[in-house]
Amino acid sequence: MSEPNNKIQQSVQYLTYVLTPLCRYPENIKIVYQIDERGLLLDLDTHDKDLSRIIGKNGINAWSLRN
């Protein structure tokens, strides 16, 4: 069971690593995960002013993070 948990932690760490330089308030980054029938879902919560920076122009940053 430790291997899937390790992959989840690596995913959360990677997402934090990628998002931190984009945010003006990196201390407010919170990532919660849940596993359901479709797989792993990472839910991001951050400062309202950082939302547009994370989404990016025309949604390009959000699209890149999802794919």
Sequence and secondary structure as in RCSB ss.txt:
>XXXX:A:sequence
MSEPNNKIQQSVQYLTYVLTPLCRYPENIKIVYQIDERGLLLDLDTHDKDLSRIIGKNGINAWSLRN
>XXXX:A:secstr
 HHHHHHHHHHHHHHHHHHGGG S GGG EEEEEEETTEEEEEEE  GGGHHHHH GGGHHHHHHH 
